[in-house]
Amino acid sequence: MGVSKTEMFTDSQNEIALFAKAFGHPARVAILQYLFKLNACVCGDLVSEIGLAQPTISQHLKELKHLGLIKGNVEGTSVCYCIDTNNWTKMKKLMSEFLDQDITKENCC
């Protein structure tokens, strides 16, 4: 595999690409929607709610946590997850600025 050349891009460009990765799989979108719907920490209901195997859910949770969009707290023998509201707000601002670039520009074609 080739070497990633992320250093060629700005911090903002790299952040946008990382946050966009969260929406790159429907299971991650479903997990985020479920966490928002509950508006509370979830400690194990995700497998039955999403309908995927526990290892698959765990992998998606790991990715979302790595991206900083969710956080996990250990409670007993399980990890409870919820939205990281600070990082979610940061992501929304960054993505809005990126997606709204066309609003003030005239169409060239």
N, CA, C and O atoms as a GROMACS GRO file, in nm:
protein
  436
    1MET      N    1   0.082  -0.119   0.000
    1MET     CA    2   0.000   0.000   0.000
    1MET      C    3   0.087   0.124   0.000
    1MET      O    4   0.199   0.124   0.051
    2GLY      N    5   0.034   0.229  -0.057
    2GLY     CA    6   0.106   0.354  -0.063
    2GLY      C    7   0.105   0.426   0.070
    2GLY      O    8   0.021   0.401   0.156
    3VAL      N    9   0.200   0.515   0.086
    3VAL     CA   10   0.210   0.594   0.207
    3VAL      C   11   0.111   0.709   0.198
    3VAL      O   12   0.099   0.774   0.095
    4SER      N   13   0.040   0.734   0.306
    4SER     CA   14  -0.054   0.846   0.311
    4SER      C   15   0.025   0.976   0.312
    4SER      O   16   0.125   0.987   0.383
    5LYS      N   17  -0.018   1.071   0.236
    5LYS     CA   18   0.053   1.199   0.227
    5LYS      C   19  -0.030   1.309   0.292
    5LYS      O   20  -0.043   1.418   0.236
    6THR      N   21  -0.084   1.281   0.409
    6THR     CA   22  -0.168   1.379   0.476
    6THR      C   23  -0.092   1.505   0.513
    6THR      O   24  -0.153   1.612   0.528
    7GLU      N   25   0.040   1.496   0.528
    7GLU     CA   26   0.117   1.614   0.564
    7GLU      C   27   0.117   1.718   0.452
    7GLU      O   28   0.153   1.834   0.475
    8MET      N   29   0.078   1.678   0.332
    8MET     CA   30   0.070   1.772   0.218
    8MET      C   31  -0.049   1.867   0.231
    8MET      O   32  -0.056   1.968   0.161
    9PHE      N   33  -0.142   1.835   0.320
    9PHE     CA   34  -0.266   1.910   0.330
    9PHE      C   35  -0.273   1.986   0.461
    9PHE      O   36  -0.201   1.956   0.556
   10THR      N   37  -0.361   2.085   0.464
   10THR     CA   38  -0.374   2.167   0.585
   10THR      C   39  -0.438   2.085   0.696
   10THR      O   40  -0.500   1.981   0.673
   11ASP      N   41  -0.422   2.134   0.818
   11ASP     CA   42  -0.486   2.069   0.932
   11ASP      C   43  -0.637   2.064   0.912
   11ASP      O   44  -0.702   1.963   0.943
   12SER      N   45  -0.692   2.171   0.860
   12SER     CA   46  -0.836   2.177   0.836
   12SER      C   47  -0.880   2.072   0.735
   12SER      O   48  -0.982   2.005   0.755
   13GLN      N   49  -0.806   2.058   0.627
   13GLN     CA   50  -0.839   1.958   0.526
   13GLN      C   51  -0.832   1.816   0.583
   13GLN      O   52  -0.918   1.732   0.554
   14ASN      N   53  -0.732   1.791   0.664
   14ASN     CA   54  -0.720   1.659   0.727
   14ASN      C   55  -0.834   1.634   0.826
   14ASN      O   56  -0.887   1.523   0.835
   15GLU      N   57  -0.870   1.737   0.902
   15GLU     CA   58  -0.981   1.723   0.997
   15GLU      C   59  -1.113   1.696   0.925
   15GLU      O   60  -1.190   1.609   0.967
   16ILE      N   61  -1.139   1.769   0.819
   16ILE     CA   62  -1.262   1.748   0.742
   16ILE      C   63  -1.267   1.604   0.690
   16ILE      O   64  -1.371   1.539   0.699
   17ALA      N   65  -1.156   1.556   0.637
   17ALA     CA   66  -1.151   1.419   0.585
   17ALA      C   67  -1.176   1.316   0.696
   17ALA      O   68  -1.245   1.217   0.675
   18LEU      N   69  -1.119   1.340   0.814
   18LEU     CA   70  -1.140   1.248   0.925
   18LEU      C   71  -1.285   1.248   0.970
   18LEU      O   72  -1.345   1.141   0.990
   19PHE      N   73  -1.343   1.367   0.987
   19PHE     CA   74  -1.483   1.373   1.029
   19PHE      C   75  -1.575   1.311   0.925
   19PHE      O   76  -1.673   1.245   0.960
   20ALA      N   77  -1.544   1.332   0.798
   20ALA     CA   78  -1.626   1.274   0.691
   20ALA      C   79  -1.624   1.122   0.697
   20ALA      O   80  -1.720   1.055   0.658
   21LYS      N   81  -1.514   1.067   0.746
   21LYS     CA   82  -1.503   0.921   0.759
   21LYS      C   83  -1.611   0.866   0.851
   21LYS      O   84  -1.655   0.752   0.833
   22ALA      N   85  -1.654   0.944   0.949
   22ALA     CA   86  -1.759   0.899   1.040
   22ALA      C   87  -1.887   0.868   0.966
   22ALA      O   88  -1.964   0.780   1.008
   23PHE      N   89  -1.912   0.938   0.857
   23PHE     CA   90  -2.035   0.920   0.781
   23PHE      C   91  -2.016   0.826   0.662
   23PHE      O   92  -2.105   0.811   0.579
   24GLY      N   93  -1.899   0.764   0.655
   24GLY     CA   94  -1.866   0.676   0.544
   24GLY      C   95  -1.924   0.537   0.554
   24GLY      O   96  -1.910   0.458   0.461
   25HIS      N   97  -1.990   0.505   0.664
   25HIS     CA   98  -2.054   0.374   0.678
   25HIS      C   99  -2.189   0.394   0.746
   25HIS      O  100  -2.198   0.464   0.847
   26PRO      N  101  -2.294   0.334   0.692
   26PRO     CA  102  -2.428   0.353   0.749
   26PRO      C  103  -2.441   0.304   0.893
   26PRO      O  104  -2.525   0.355   0.967
   27ALA      N  105  -2.360   0.208   0.934
   27ALA     CA  106  -2.366   0.163   1.073
   27ALA      C  107  -2.322   0.274   1.168
   27ALA      O  108  -2.381   0.291   1.275
   28ARG      N  109  -2.220   0.350   1.130
   28ARG     CA  110  -2.175   0.460   1.215
   28ARG      C  111  -2.281   0.570   1.220
   28ARG      O  112  -2.303   0.631   1.325
   29VAL      N  113  -2.345   0.595   1.108
   29VAL     CA  114  -2.455   0.694   1.105
   29VAL      C  115  -2.567   0.647   1.198
   29VAL      O  116  -2.620   0.726   1.275
   30ALA      N  117  -2.602   0.519   1.190
   30ALA     CA  118  -2.709   0.464   1.274
   30ALA      C  119  -2.673   0.472   1.422
   30ALA      O  120  -2.759   0.503   1.505
   31ILE      N  121  -2.548   0.444   1.455
   31ILE     CA  122  -2.504   0.454   1.594
   31ILE      C  123  -2.516   0.596   1.644
   31ILE      O  124  -2.568   0.619   1.754
   32LEU      N  125  -2.470   0.692   1.566
   32LEU     CA  126  -2.480   0.833   1.606
   32LEU      C  127  -2.626   0.875   1.623
   32LEU      O  128  -2.661   0.942   1.720
   33GLN      N  129  -2.711   0.835   1.529
   33GLN     CA  130  -2.852   0.870   1.539
   33GLN      C  131  -2.914   0.810   1.665
   33GLN      O  132  -2.992   0.877   1.733
   34TYR      N  133  -2.881   0.687   1.695
   34TYR     CA  134  -2.935   0.621   1.814
   34TYR      C  135  -2.889   0.692   1.942
   34TYR      O  136  -2.968   0.713   2.033
   35LEU      N  137  -2.761   0.730   1.947
   35LEU     CA  138  -2.710   0.800   2.066
   35LEU      C  139  -2.779   0.936   2.082
   35LEU      O  140  -2.809   0.977   2.194
   36PHE      N  141  -2.804   1.005   1.971
   36PHE     CA  142  -2.875   1.133   1.979
   36PHE      C  143  -3.020   1.113   2.022
   36PHE      O  144  -3.073   1.190   2.102
   37LYS      N  145  -3.083   1.008   1.970
   37LYS     CA  146  -3.223   0.982   2.003
   37LYS      C  147  -3.239   0.956   2.153
   37LYS      O  148  -3.333   1.006   2.214
   38LEU      N  149  -3.149   0.878   2.210
   38LEU     CA  150  -3.157   0.847   2.353
   38LEU      C  151  -3.117   0.964   2.441
   38LEU      O  152  -3.168   0.981   2.551
   39ASN      N  153  -3.025   1.045   2.391
   39ASN     CA  154  -2.972   1.158   2.466
   39ASN      C  155  -2.921   1.112   2.603
   39ASN      O  156  -2.939   1.181   2.703
   40ALA      N  157  -2.857   0.997   2.604
   40ALA     CA  158  -2.801   0.940   2.727
   40ALA      C  159  -2.690   0.844   2.688
   40ALA      O  160  -2.672   0.812   2.571
   41CYS      N  161  -2.617   0.799   2.788
   41CYS     CA  162  -2.513   0.700   2.761
   41CYS      C  163  -2.577   0.564   2.737
   41CYS      O  164  -2.676   0.527   2.800
   42VAL      N  165  -2.518   0.489   2.644
   42VAL     CA  166  -2.567   0.356   2.608
   42VAL      C  167  -2.461   0.255   2.648
   42VAL      O  168  -2.343   0.271   2.618
   43CYS      N  169  -2.505   0.149   2.717
   43CYS     CA  170  -2.410   0.050   2.769
   43CYS      C  171  -2.421  -0.088   2.706
   43CYS      O  172  -2.357  -0.181   2.756
   44GLY      N  173  -2.496  -0.106   2.601
   44GLY     CA  174  -2.501  -0.240   2.543
   44GLY      C  175  -2.621  -0.264   2.455
   44GLY      O  176  -2.634  -0.373   2.399
   45ASP      N  177  -2.709  -0.169   2.442
   45ASP     CA  178  -2.830  -0.186   2.361
   45ASP      C  179  -2.803  -0.177   2.212
   45ASP      O  180  -2.892  -0.203   2.131
   46LEU      N  181  -2.683  -0.140   2.174
   46LEU     CA  182  -2.655  -0.112   2.033
   46LEU      C  183  -2.666  -0.236   1.943
   46LEU      O  184  -2.709  -0.224   1.829
   47VAL      N  185  -2.627  -0.351   1.992
   47VAL     CA  186  -2.631  -0.471   1.909
   47VAL      C  187  -2.774  -0.501   1.867
   47VAL      O  188  -2.799  -0.526   1.749
   48SER      N  189  -2.866  -0.498   1.960
   48SER     CA  190  -3.006  -0.527   1.925
   48SER      C  191  -3.066  -0.412   1.844
   48SER      O  192  -3.150  -0.435   1.757
   49GLU      N  193  -3.025  -0.291   1.872
   49GLU     CA  194  -3.082  -0.175   1.802
   49GLU      C  195  -3.032  -0.167   1.657
   49GLU      O  196  -3.111  -0.143   1.566
   50ILE      N  197  -2.904  -0.186   1.636
   50ILE     CA  198  -2.844  -0.170   1.503
   50ILE      C  199  -2.857  -0.299   1.422
   50ILE      O  200  -2.874  -0.295   1.300
   51GLY      N  201  -2.850  -0.412   1.488
   51GLY     CA  202  -2.869  -0.539   1.419
   51GLY      C  203  -2.742  -0.600   1.362
   51GLY      O  204  -2.749  -0.689   1.278
   52LEU      N  205  -2.628  -0.554   1.406
   52LEU     CA  206  -2.501  -0.612   1.362
   52LEU      C  207  -2.438  -0.689   1.478
   52LEU      O  208  -2.478  -0.673   1.593
   53ALA      N  209  -2.340  -0.771   1.446
   53ALA     CA  210  -2.271  -0.850   1.548
   53ALA      C  211  -2.193  -0.758   1.644
   53ALA      O  212  -2.152  -0.649   1.607
   54GLN      N  213  -2.174  -0.805   1.766
   54GLN     CA  214  -2.103  -0.728   1.868
   54GLN      C  215  -1.964  -0.684   1.822
   54GLN      O  216  -1.928  -0.568   1.844
   55PRO      N  217  -1.884  -0.771   1.761
   55PRO     CA  218  -1.751  -0.726   1.716
   55PRO      C  219  -1.758  -0.614   1.611
   55PRO      O  220  -1.673  -0.525   1.609
   56THR      N  221  -1.859  -0.620   1.526
   56THR     CA  222  -1.876  -0.516   1.423
   56THR      C  223  -1.914  -0.383   1.488
   56THR      O  224  -1.858  -0.279   1.456
   57ILE      N  225  -2.010  -0.388   1.580
   57ILE     CA  226  -2.050  -0.268   1.654
   57ILE      C  227  -1.930  -0.211   1.729
   57ILE      O  228  -1.907  -0.090   1.727
   58SER      N  229  -1.854  -0.298   1.794
   58SER     CA  230  -1.736  -0.252   1.869
   58SER      C  231  -1.636  -0.182   1.780
   58SER      O  232  -1.577  -0.081   1.819
   59GLN      N  233  -1.616  -0.234   1.660
   59GLN     CA  234  -1.523  -0.171   1.566
   59GLN      C  235  -1.570  -0.032   1.525
   59GLN      O  236  -1.491   0.061   1.518
   60HIS      N  237  -1.700  -0.018   1.499
   60HIS     CA  238  -1.754   0.113   1.462
   60HIS      C  239  -1.749   0.209   1.579
   60HIS      O  240  -1.721   0.328   1.561
   61LEU      N  241  -1.775   0.161   1.700
   61LEU     CA  242  -1.764   0.246   1.819
   61LEU      C  243  -1.620   0.292   1.839
   61LEU      O  244  -1.595   0.407   1.873
   62LYS      N  245  -1.527   0.201   1.816
   62LYS     CA  246  -1.385   0.236   1.828
   62LYS      C  247  -1.348   0.346   1.729
   62LYS      O  248  -1.276   0.439   1.764
   63GLU      N  249  -1.398   0.335   1.607
   63GLU     CA  250  -1.369   0.436   1.504
   63GLU      C  251  -1.431   0.571   1.541
   63GLU      O  252  -1.365   0.674   1.530
   64LEU      N  253  -1.556   0.570   1.586
   64LEU     CA  254  -1.623   0.694   1.625
   64LEU      C  255  -1.553   0.758   1.744
   64LEU      O  256  -1.544   0.881   1.753
   65LYS      N  257  -1.505   0.676   1.836
   65LYS     CA  258  -1.432   0.728   1.952
   65LYS      C  259  -1.298   0.786   1.907
   65LYS      O  260  -1.257   0.892   1.954
   66HIS      N  261  -1.230   0.716   1.817
   66HIS     CA  262  -1.103   0.765   1.763
   66HIS      C  263  -1.122   0.900   1.694
   66HIS      O  264  -1.036   0.988   1.704
   67LEU      N  265  -1.233   0.916   1.625
   67LEU     CA  266  -1.262   1.042   1.557
   67LEU      C  267  -1.305   1.151   1.654
   67LEU      O  268  -1.313   1.268   1.617
   68GLY      N  269  -1.334   1.113   1.778
   68GLY     CA  270  -1.370   1.209   1.882
   68GLY      C  271  -1.517   1.247   1.885
   68GLY      O  272  -1.554   1.339   1.957
   69LEU      N  273  -1.601   1.178   1.809
   69LEU     CA  274  -1.743   1.213   1.806
   69LEU      C  275  -1.823   1.150   1.918
   69LEU      O  276  -1.931   1.197   1.952
   70ILE      N  277  -1.769   1.043   1.977
   70ILE     CA  278  -1.833   0.984   2.094
   70ILE      C  279  -1.727   0.966   2.202
   70ILE      O  280  -1.607   0.970   2.174
   71LYS      N  281  -1.772   0.948   2.323
   71LYS     CA  282  -1.680   0.919   2.433
   71LYS      C  283  -1.737   0.801   2.510
   71LYS      O  284  -1.857   0.776   2.509
   72GLY      N  285  -1.648   0.729   2.576
   72GLY     CA  286  -1.690   0.611   2.649
   72GLY      C  287  -1.643   0.616   2.792
   72GLY      O  288  -1.531   0.658   2.822
   73ASN      N  289  -1.731   0.573   2.881
   73ASN     CA  290  -1.700   0.566   3.023
   73ASN      C  291  -1.716   0.422   3.068
   73ASN      O  292  -1.814   0.356   3.034
   74VAL      N  293  -1.619   0.374   3.146
   74VAL     CA  294  -1.627   0.238   3.198
   74VAL      C  295  -1.722   0.237   3.316
   74VAL      O  296  -1.705   0.312   3.412
   75GLU      N  297  -1.822   0.149   3.308
   75GLU     CA  298  -1.916   0.129   3.418
   75GLU      C  299  -1.924  -0.020   3.446
   75GLU      O  300  -1.989  -0.095   3.373
   76GLY      N  301  -1.858  -0.061   3.552
   76GLY     CA  302  -1.853  -0.204   3.583
   76GLY      C  303  -1.771  -0.276   3.478
   76GLY      O  304  -1.654  -0.244   3.455
   77THR      N  305  -1.833  -0.376   3.414
   77THR     CA  306  -1.761  -0.454   3.314
   77THR      C  307  -1.790  -0.406   3.172
   77THR      O  308  -1.741  -0.466   3.076
   78SER      N  309  -1.869  -0.300   3.157
   78SER     CA  310  -1.902  -0.253   3.023
   78SER      C  311  -1.859  -0.108   3.003
   78SER      O  312  -1.830  -0.036   3.099
   79VAL      N  313  -1.856  -0.068   2.878
   79VAL     CA  314  -1.825   0.070   2.843
   79VAL      C  315  -1.954   0.134   2.794
   79VAL      O  316  -2.022   0.080   2.708
   80CYS      N  317  -1.986   0.250   2.849
   80CYS     CA  318  -2.106   0.323   2.810
   80CYS      C  319  -2.065   0.439   2.720
   80CYS      O  320  -1.970   0.511   2.749
   81TYR      N  321  -2.138   0.455   2.609
   81TYR     CA  322  -2.101   0.554   2.508
   81TYR      C  323  -2.206   0.664   2.499
   81TYR      O  324  -2.326   0.640   2.519
   82CYS      N  325  -2.159   0.785   2.469
   82CYS     CA  326  -2.248   0.897   2.441
   82CYS      C  327  -2.177   0.992   2.345
   82CYS      O  328  -2.057   0.979   2.321
   83ILE      N  329  -2.252   1.085   2.290
   83ILE     CA  330  -2.196   1.185   2.198
   83ILE      C  331  -2.102   1.277   2.276
   83ILE      O  332  -2.134   1.321   2.386
   84ASP      N  333  -1.987   1.306   2.218
   84ASP     CA  334  -1.897   1.406   2.274
   84ASP      C  335  -1.941   1.541   2.218
   84ASP      O  336  -1.904   1.577   2.106
   85THR      N  337  -2.021   1.613   2.294
   85THR     CA  338  -2.085   1.734   2.242
   85THR      C  339  -1.985   1.842   2.201
   85THR      O  340  -2.011   1.917   2.107
   86ASN      N  341  -1.873   1.852   2.270
   86ASN     CA  342  -1.773   1.952   2.231
   86ASN      C  343  -1.716   1.923   2.093
   86ASN      O  344  -1.708   2.013   2.009
   87ASN      N  345  -1.677   1.799   2.070
   87ASN     CA  346  -1.621   1.763   1.939
   87ASN      C  347  -1.729   1.762   1.831
   87ASN      O  348  -1.701   1.794   1.715
   88TRP      N  349  -1.852   1.726   1.868
   88TRP     CA  350  -1.961   1.729   1.770
   88TRP      C  351  -1.983   1.874   1.722
   88TRP      O  352  -2.000   1.897   1.603
   89THR      N  353  -1.981   1.969   1.814
   89THR     CA  354  -1.998   2.110   1.780
   89THR      C  355  -1.883   2.157   1.691
   89THR      O  356  -1.904   2.229   1.593
   90LYS      N  357  -1.762   2.117   1.725
   90LYS     CA  358  -1.644   2.153   1.644
   90LYS      C  359  -1.658   2.096   1.504
   90LYS      O  360  -1.631   2.165   1.406
   91MET      N  361  -1.701   1.970   1.493
   91MET     CA  362  -1.718   1.906   1.363
   91MET      C  363  -1.824   1.976   1.282
   91MET      O  364  -1.805   2.000   1.163
   92LYS      N  365  -1.938   2.011   1.345
   92LYS     CA  366  -2.045   2.080   1.273
   92LYS      C  367  -1.999   2.213   1.217
   92LYS      O  368  -2.031   2.248   1.103
   93LYS      N  369  -1.923   2.288   1.296
   93LYS     CA  370  -1.872   2.418   1.251
   93LYS      C  371  -1.778   2.401   1.132
   93LYS      O  372  -1.791   2.470   1.031
   94LEU      N  373  -1.684   2.309   1.145
   94LEU     CA  374  -1.586   2.285   1.039
   94LEU      C  375  -1.654   2.237   0.911
   94LEU      O  376  -1.623   2.285   0.802
   95MET      N  377  -1.747   2.142   0.924
   95MET     CA  378  -1.815   2.088   0.807
   95MET      C  379  -1.908   2.192   0.744
   95MET      O  380  -1.921   2.198   0.622
   96SER      N  381  -1.973   2.274   0.825
   96SER     CA  382  -2.061   2.378   0.772
   96SER      C  383  -1.983   2.479   0.690
   96SER      O  384  -2.026   2.518   0.582
   97GLU      N  385  -1.868   2.521   0.743
   97GLU     CA  386  -1.784   2.614   0.668
   97GLU      C  387  -1.741   2.554   0.535
   97GLU      O  388  -1.741   2.622   0.433
   98PHE      N  389  -1.706   2.426   0.537
   98PHE     CA  390  -1.665   2.359   0.415
   98PHE      C  391  -1.781   2.345   0.316
   98PHE      O  392  -1.766   2.375   0.198
   99LEU      N  393  -1.896   2.301   0.366
   99LEU     CA  394  -2.011   2.276   0.278
   99LEU      C  395  -2.078   2.404   0.230
   99LEU      O  396  -2.147   2.403   0.128
  100ASP      N  397  -2.059   2.513   0.303
  100ASP     CA  398  -2.123   2.640   0.265
  100ASP      C  399  -2.036   2.726   0.173
  100ASP      O  400  -2.073   2.840   0.146
  101GLN      N  401  -1.926   2.675   0.126
  101GLN     CA  402  -1.837   2.752   0.039
  101GLN      C  403  -1.908   2.804  -0.086
  101GLN      O  404  -1.872   2.910  -0.136
  102ASP      N  405  -2.006   2.732  -0.135
  102ASP     CA  406  -2.073   2.768  -0.259
  102ASP      C  407  -2.180   2.876  -0.241
  102ASP      O  408  -2.228   2.932  -0.340
  103ILE      N  409  -2.217   2.906  -0.120
  103ILE     CA  410  -2.328   2.997  -0.095
  103ILE      C  411  -2.299   3.138  -0.144
  103ILE      O  412  -2.389   3.205  -0.195
  104THR      N  413  -2.177   3.184  -0.131
  104THR     CA  414  -2.144   3.321  -0.171
  104THR      C  415  -2.078   3.330  -0.309
  104THR      O  416  -2.041   3.438  -0.353
  105LYS      N  417  -2.063   3.219  -0.374
  105LYS     CA  418  -1.996   3.219  -0.505
  105LYS      C  419  -2.100   3.207  -0.617
  105LYS      O  420  -2.203   3.141  -0.604
  106GLU      N  421  -2.068   3.274  -0.727
  106GLU     CA  422  -2.153   3.257  -0.845
  106GLU      C  423  -2.113   3.130  -0.917
  106GLU      O  424  -1.996   3.092  -0.917
  107ASN      N  425  -2.208   3.066  -0.977
  107ASN     CA  426  -2.180   2.946  -1.054
  107ASN      C  427  -2.101   2.985  -1.178
  107ASN      O  428  -2.141   3.077  -1.251
  108CYS      N  429  -1.990   2.919  -1.203
  108CYS     CA  430  -1.904   2.956  -1.316
  108CYS      C  431  -1.950   2.896  -1.448
  108CYS      O  432  -1.903   2.940  -1.553
  109CYS      N  433  -2.035   2.802  -1.446
  109CYS     CA  434  -2.076   2.736  -1.571
  109CYS      C  435  -2.220   2.768  -1.607
  109CYS      O  436  -2.270   2.721  -1.709
   0.00000   0.00000   0.00000
